[in-house]
Amino acid sequence: MTMSRTTSTFDPPVMEARNWLNGIEFPADRPLLNVSQAAPIDPPPPQMLQAMAEKVVSDPTVHLYGPVLGMPELRAELAQQWSDAYGGTVTPDQVAITSGCNQAFTATIAALTSEGDQVILPTPWYFNHKMWLDMAGVETRPLDTGANLLPDPDQAAAMITDRTRAIVLVSPNNPGGVEYPPDLIRAFYDLAQSHRIKLIIDETYRDFHKHPGAPHDLLTDPDWHETLIQLYSFSKAYRLTGHRVGAILTARPLLSQIEKFLDTVTICPNQIGQWAALWGMQNLSQWLAGERAEILSRRQAIIDSFPQLAQHGWQLMGCGAYFAYVRHPFDLPSDQLARHMVQAASVLLLPGTMFKPAGDATAARELRIAFANIDRAGIKMLFDRLAHLAPPETLA
């Protein structure tokens, strides 16, 4: 009996971690700190909610099917803003709107690959990318990023075969938090271009980059669309996670293939979510700047406070966007340690074993902290708990 596509991969990590909470009552003086999922829990800002409510009542078209590749006005707005921000030329017909950035990735892979093709994925990876490659019958080629969490183009070049269809980068990185330097991104672009494969860059967290301005110059190339596929999410910028709105930027012929996938999966993106994303792009630039400043403040709090953990043997490997990626000092493997932390410290976070291939020895010493939902006071509380975590022999 053959296995189904879904049985070819692992269970959803965030859902698995949530199950660790079952049956546990947290003491009143030590409430749960949930730093497991990289998503804002607050609703969109009040002015957006009001605009959405008025749209729901006044415009009957938002309750109907829309174009498969998304609302023309949103595609045009994103094309214009990206052209201005990156200093290149993006046209509306090079943009597709999707039901979140996860669907942007799945649709892209479906349009690019066949059974047995290969995609190079740096580790630690975003686990949903790996899950979809498994279910698509695509071989994942893990590219180890080492202690600095930066992928090496020369290493990637040695991995390319006649079955390689793409290299995937996530910057700012999930789970590592590192921001890839522009020259590194350019090196990967040149590598992909020279081998006539695609470079997929997931820029879900671009709005929280520590440097103002464009994170790379790839869109300034007149033929960027022949090599580059850029993915984006409105979920993090405008707190629209439940409305599922993402985007793909790439060549028109590839979008025609992507359209087939989207039409058979969701028919069209969420109409109200698309309208909210458009309204946000046109009206919330100052508000978004404040959101970015808050995330950068939390990032700095992690960096400033980390010596408290470093003296206990912890190491900060990467920090940026929503994430801190750390190396713990205990002999206990990270998957067991993470489960223990739920009861011992009222902390829910994800182990490095969820972000690397099975059996990777380095993953056993690594953990991801998603700090989008804890402020500076929450960060201090988290670090106090981790600093006083029981020693390895007690845990074992």
Secondary structure, 3 states (H helix, E strand, C coil): CCCCCHHHCCCCHHHHHHHCCCCCCCCCCCCCEECCCCCCCCCCCHHHHHHHHHHHHHCHHHHCCCCCCCCHHHHHHHHHHHHHHHCCCCCHHHEEEECCHHHHHHHHHHHHCCCCCEEEEEECCCHHHHHHHHHCCCEEEEEECCCCCCCCHHHHHHHCCCCEEEEEEECCCCCCCCCCCHHHHHHHHHHHHHHCCEEEEECCCHHHCCCCCCCCCHHHCCCHHHCEEEEEECHHHHCCHHHCCEEEECCHHHHHHHHHHHHHHCCCCCHHHHHHHHHHHHHCHHHHHHHHHHHHHHHHHHHHHCHHHHCCCCEEEEEECCEEEEECCCCCCHHHHHHHHHHHHCEECEEHHHCCCCCCHHHHHEEEEECCCCCHHHHHHHHHHHHCCCCHHHHC
